[in-house]
């Protein structure tokens, strides 16, 4: 069996009673917060927004890799992701609504192929299959 491999890493540091949280990954620093309506100061995207950004970025990068390999004229690739919450009789459920658009000269067949390829992005696969989340306190 192969040894586990870390494929992503991040740290979050909340220093006060407010929701503003410093996020670091390698040499990059970002801020997460909650909207004012949720008790935050809106100093950065909310965690759910970061989840949407991760999925959108992964899809855009995966599609760019594919169109470069195929040498297709995709132009700009834009991916908009909404995390949607629905209420039902069994309780809330969530889904991601993703809209992909390009500015290049792609045929309808090429666009259909991109819809198949966008499902191959690692974050999309991860979210579709689900993942085990394990926490420890030090």
FIGUSE-64490 format. One record per residue (C-alpha): x, y, z. Coordinates in steps of 0.2 Angstrom, whole numbers, plus 5000, padded with zeros to 4 digits. Example, Ala and Ser with C-alpha at 12.3 -4.5 7.8 and 13.67 -1.06 7.14 Angstrom:
# FIGUSE-64490
506249785039506849955036
***
This chain:
# FIGUSE-64490
500050005000500650184996501150305009499850445012500350605002499850785008499150864992498551025000498851115016498251275025498251345043496951465051497251575065495851675074496651795087495151875094493251855098492851915080492651805066494151875055495351735053497051735045497351595033499051535027499651415014501451405010501951585007500151645004499051735017497251765015495851825026494151735030492751825039490851815039489651945032489052075043487351995043488051845051489051945064490651965055491452125048491552065030493452085029493651935018492651795010491651675021492251495022490951435010491551564997493251494999492551314995491751384980493351474974494251314976493051214965493051354952494951374951495151184950493851174936494651324926496351254928495851074923494951144908496451254903497651104904496451004892496151144879498051174879498450994876497050994862497651164855495851224855495451414855494551424871495051604875494651654892493851514903492751574917491951464930490651534942490151424957488651444969488451334984486551314985485551265000483851184998482651145012481650995011480550885022482150775026483150935031484351045021485350985007486751074997487351064979488551164969487951254953489351284941489251384925490751374913490951494899492351534886492651674875493551574861492951494845492451324851491151204842489651134851490550964852492051044860490951134873490050964877491750884879492351024891490750984902491350804903493150854907492650984920492050834931493750764931494450904941495150844958494150954969492550904960492950724962493350754980491750844984490650724974491350564983491450645000492950635011493350585029493750735040494750695056495250815069496450805084496750935098498550965103
***
